[in-house]
Amino acid sequence: MYHSQSANRFSRHCPGLRVVMPSTALDVAGLLRTAIRCDDPVMFLEHTTLYRQPTTVRENPGPDFYNPFGQGAAL
């Protein structure tokens, strides 16, 4: 894939593949742990602005924190 193309267009049409797109740093922490525990294949797409936003800095939620698939942003 090239940087100007979007991988999520292709992935939406693959049966059995879960596509995860977190919107906050806390979602990244929770959804990544859920994706690792999932038996299905998961494509984890992060936007690079999550790395540079000072508002996304929060305390570590701990090793048992996770967000189930299909829920919105953790606030």
Steps between C-alpha positions, in 0.01 A plus 500: 500500500617848421464790740241669277269197498263396772527144634160510668318494163644159420458361849127574524430235237700214655267260683612411851743791533437749780610858432577719802552877476551659843429871545679573830814378672286322759319319217836390364593347834168321544437389143853373449464271801163381371648436154782291647250287695268455199502170311406670171751689285503872583629792292596778740512843332639794697511858387841658557350812660424289808874497569548877493196639681578629850135447598532124455749460785335309786597265777557137411163327556667176609550159340138388546343795316336422166227637274260252340464520122204704381502762775582865462784703646587438864461823693 
